[in-house]
């Protein structure tokens, strides 16, 4: 079995198990029953590993139970207080919002001539954007595709700040260039309109060991063409040398989005999401519970594939070197 097959099967099993637990809990709540808080298994495991306690104690810590009631030693209580601050506390410094906004300026939506969003993408250099390979392959004539940055249709906010044509003649890399991985990279071309907005860029690096299970997987994307930020209940649940699997909410046109760690460094390129067992789950007639598992290609794999390419022209090599500089490490 290939690694990618394994992570897909395990990720879908995770989603299905979670769906069953959430559905049962919701049905009990609708009947008026009280539920004991059951911490997220990923959070519970993170606490157990960090503190060095068993799962039962870790669950009690995650629920916020009194440390005195747990009968723990003074040293262990002090350690738990530190872990609580690092693992349980979900507050962030204000710079977190600044970093998210700067990252968002590198993320665009790929739009056809009729204004329909085909996918999400992000700039990896001033001239190259990355997206899921199937977004480019499925569309076909890339001369009819454009990229829009800082698009925001919400009331009181600006609309499109910058539009560019694509220039596949300058550089176009498809899954066949990445050994079948669902990655596409294409050059942007001429600017459309008079906007002077310049998108920012997200760096590809060779830091392959920094993406751990239980890390958050923040996503900036354009599901159904609308800019969205995912930063809650979005744990990395599985990983292999090529892929990350993460629980999150994505939708049509999310393909190609950057997946970030808590420091807003890109750690994967989103390629697909699946909902188990049904797209929308209704409990009674009132509650819909989406529970989605996703898979992305780790950015360090993309970086290494780019560095291994041997058939590029001198100009293409120059562009690749700018996006994936030699000896770049996280």
C-alpha positions in Angstrom: 0.0 0.0 0.0 1.3 3.4 -0.9 1.7 6.1 1.8 -0.9 8.2 0.1 -3.4 5.4 0.1 -2.7 4.7 3.8 -3.2 8.3 4.9 -6.4 8.6 2.9 -7.9 5.5 4.4 -6.8 6.3 7.9 -8.0 9.9 7.6 -11.4 8.9 6.4 -11.7 6.4 9.3 -10.9 9.3 11.6 -13.6 11.4 10.1 -16.2 8.6 10.3 -15.4 7.8 13.9 -15.6 11.5 14.8 -18.9 11.8 12.9 -20.5 9.0 14.9 -19.4 10.5 18.2 -20.7 13.9 17.3 -24.0 12.6 16.0 -24.6 10.5 19.2 -23.7 13.5 21.4 -26.0 15.8 19.5 -28.9 13.4 19.7 -28.5 13.2 23.4 -28.4 16.9 23.8 -31.6 17.3 21.8 -33.2 14.8 24.2 -32.2 17.1 27.0 -29.5 14.9 28.5 -26.4 16.3 30.1 -23.1 15.3 28.7 -19.7 15.1 30.4 -17.2 17.1 28.4 -15.1 14.8 26.3 -11.9 16.6 25.3 -10.7 16.3 21.7 -8.6 13.2 21.5 -5.8 15.1 19.8 -5.7 17.7 22.6 -5.9 15.0 25.2 -2.9 13.1 23.6 -1.0 16.3 23.3 -1.4 17.0 27.0 -0.5 13.4 27.9 2.7 13.5 25.9 3.7 16.9 27.1 3.1 16.3 30.8 3.8 12.6 31.0 0.5 11.5 32.5 -2.0 8.8 31.4 -5.0 9.5 29.2 -7.5 9.7 32.1 -5.5 12.4 33.9 -4.9 14.2 30.6 -8.6 14.3 29.9 -9.2 15.7 33.4 -6.6 18.4 32.8 -8.2 19.3 29.4 -11.6 19.6 31.1 -10.1 22.1 33.5 -10.6 20.1 36.7 -8.9 21.3 39.8 -5.2 20.2 40.1 -5.7 19.8 43.8 -8.5 17.3 43.3 -6.2 15.2 41.0 -3.8 14.5 43.9 -0.7 15.3 41.8 2.8 16.3 43.1 3.8 19.9 43.3 6.4 19.4 40.5 3.8 17.9 38.2 1.3 20.6 39.0 3.8 23.2 38.1 4.5 21.4 34.8 0.8 21.1 34.1 0.3 24.9 34.5 3.0 25.5 31.9 1.5 23.0 29.5 -2.0 24.5 30.1 -0.7 27.8 29.0 1.0 26.4 25.9 -1.6 23.7 24.8 -5.0 24.6 26.2 -4.9 28.4 26.1 -6.3 29.4 22.6 -5.4 33.1 22.9 -2.8 34.6 20.5 -0.7 37.7 20.5 -2.0 40.6 18.3 0.9 39.9 15.9 -0.9 36.7 15.0 -3.6 38.7 13.2 -1.0 40.8 11.4 0.7 37.6 10.2 -2.6 36.2 9.0 -3.4 39.3 7.0 0.1 39.4 5.4 -0.3 35.7 4.5 -3.7 36.4 3.0 -2.2 38.9 0.6 -0.3 36.0 -1.1 -3.4 34.0 -1.6 -5.5 34.4 -4.7 -8.4 32.8 -6.5 -8.2 31.4 -10.0 -11.2 32.6 -12.1 -12.5 31.8 -15.6 -13.8 34.3 -18.1 -17.3 34.0 -16.7 -16.2 34.9 -13.2 -16.5 31.4 -11.7 -13.8 30.4 -9.2 -11.9 27.3 -10.3 -9.5 27.0 -7.4 -7.3 28.8 -4.8 -3.6 29.5 -5.3 -0.7 31.3 -3.6 2.4 33.1 -4.7 5.7 31.3 -4.0 7.7 34.1 -5.7 7.0 37.4 -7.4 6.3 35.6 -10.6 5.1 32.1 -9.8 2.0 30.8 -8.2 1.2 27.3 -6.8 -2.1 25.5 -6.9 -3.4 21.9 -7.0 -2.4 20.3 -10.3 -5.9 19.2 -11.2 -7.1 22.8 -11.1 -4.8 23.6 -14.0 -5.2 20.3 -15.8 -9.0 20.3 -15.6 -9.4 23.8 -16.9 -7.4 23.3 -20.1 -6.9 26.6 -21.8 -5.0 28.6 -19.2 -5.0 31.8 -21.4 -8.7 32.1 -20.3 -7.8 31.8 -16.6 -6.9 34.8 -14.4 -5.8 35.2 -10.8 -7.4 37.7 -8.5 -5.8 38.9 -5.2 -7.4 40.6 -2.2 -10.9 39.8 -3.6 -13.4 40.6 -0.9 -17.1 40.8 -1.7 -18.4 41.6 1.8 -20.3 44.8 2.3 -18.2 47.9 3.2 -14.9 46.3 1.9 -13.0 46.7 -1.3 -13.5 44.3 -4.2 -10.8 43.1 -6.5 -7.5 44.8 -5.8 -5.4 43.1 -8.4 -5.9 40.8 -11.4 -3.3 39.1 -13.5 -3.4 36.9 -16.6 -1.4 33.7 -16.5 1.7 33.1 -18.6 2.1 29.3 -19.0 4.5 30.0 -21.9 7.0 31.4 -19.4 6.7 28.5 -17.0 4.1 25.7 -16.4 4.7 22.7 -14.2 2.0 20.0 -13.9 1.6 16.8 -11.9 3.7 14.9 -14.5 6.7 17.2 -13.5 6.2 16.3 -9.8 6.1 12.5 -10.2 2.3 12.4 -10.3 1.8 14.6 -7.2 -1.2 16.9 -7.5 0.9 20.1 -7.8 0.7 22.8 -10.4 2.9 25.9 -10.7 2.5 28.6 -13.4 3.9 32.0 -14.0 1.6 35.1 -13.8 1.5 37.4 -16.7 0.3 40.9 -17.5 -1.6 43.0 -15.0 -5.3 43.6 -15.7 -6.7 47.0 -14.8 -5.0 49.9 -13.0 -4.5 48.5 -9.5 -1.0 48.9 -8.1 -1.5 46.2 -5.4 1.4 43.7 -5.2 0.7 40.3 -3.7 3.0 39.1 -1.0 4.8 35.7 -1.3 5.0 32.6 0.8 8.3 30.8 1.1 8.9 27.1 0.2 11.6 25.7 2.4 13.2 22.3 3.1 12.0 22.2 6.7 10.4 18.8 6.5 10.3 17.8 10.2 8.3 20.8 11.6 4.7 19.6 10.9 3.6 17.5 13.8 0.3 15.7 14.6 -1.9 17.8 16.9 -0.6 21.0 15.3 -3.2 23.4 14.0 -3.7 23.6 10.2 -4.8 27.1 9.4 -6.2 27.6 5.9 -6.8 30.7 3.7 -8.9 29.8 0.8 -11.8 30.7 -1.6 -14.5 28.0 -1.1 -17.1 28.7 -3.8 -15.3 31.9 -4.6 -15.6 33.6 -1.1 -12.5 34.4 0.9 -12.4 32.4 4.1 -10.0 31.8 7.0 -10.1 28.4 8.9 -8.4 28.6 12.3 -10.6 26.6 14.7 -11.0 22.9 15.3 -8.4 22.1 12.6 -5.9 19.6 14.0 -3.3 17.8 11.9 -4.4 14.2 12.5 -2.0 12.1 10.3 1.1 12.6 8.3 3.5 10.6 6.1 6.6 11.7 4.2 4.6 13.3 1.5 1.2 14.2 2.8 -0.6 15.8 5.8 -4.1 15.0 6.8 -6.0 17.6 8.8 -9.6 18.0 10.1 -11.0 21.2 8.6 -13.8 22.6 6.6 -13.1 23.1 2.9 -15.4 23.2 -0.2 -15.5 23.6 -3.9 -12.6 25.8 -5.1 -10.5 25.3 -2.0 -8.1 23.1 -4.0 -4.6 24.7 -4.1 -5.0 26.7 -0.9 -2.0 27.0 1.4 -2.2 25.2 4.8 -0.3 27.0 7.5 1.1 26.1 10.9 0.5 28.4 14.0 3.3 30.7 12.9 1.7 31.2 9.5 4.4 29.3 7.6 3.0 27.2 4.8 3.3 23.5 5.5 1.1 22.0 2.8 -0.8 22.6 -0.4 -4.4 21.5 -0.1 -5.4 19.0 -2.7 -8.8 17.5 -1.6 -11.3 17.2 1.2 -14.0 14.6 1.8 -16.9 14.5 4.2 -17.8 11.3 6.0 -20.2 9.7 5.6 -22.5 12.3 3.9 -21.8 15.8 2.7 -24.4 17.2 5.2 -25.6 15.4 8.3 -28.9 16.4 9.8 -29.8 15.4 13.3 -33.6 15.8 13.6 -34.5 18.7 11.5 -32.4 21.4 13.1 -28.7 20.7 13.2 -26.2 20.1 10.4 -22.9 18.7 11.4 -20.1 18.9 8.8 -17.1 16.8 9.6 -14.5 16.9 6.9 -11.1 15.3 6.5 -8.5 16.8 4.2 -5.2 16.0 2.6 -2.4 18.3 1.5 1.0 17.8 -0.1 3.7 18.9 2.3 5.5 22.0 1.1 9.0 20.7 1.7 8.2 17.9 -0.7 7.3 20.5 -3.4 10.5 22.3 -2.6 12.6 19.2 -3.0 10.8 18.2 -6.3 11.6 21.6 -7.7 15.3 21.3 -6.7 15.5 17.9 -8.4 14.2 19.0 -11.8 16.8 18.6 -14.6 14.9 19.5 -17.8 14.3 23.2 -17.1 15.5 25.9 -19.5 17.9 28.5 -18.1 15.0 31.0 -17.7 12.8 28.4 -16.1 15.6 27.5 -13.7 16.0 31.1 -12.8 12.3 31.3 -11.9 12.5 28.1 -9.9 15.6 29.2 -8.0 13.7 32.3 -6.9 10.7 30.2 -5.6 12.8 27.4 -4.1 16.3 28.8 -3.4 19.1 26.3 -3.0 19.9 25.4 0.7 16.6 26.9 2.0 15.7 25.5 5.4 12.9 26.2 7.9 
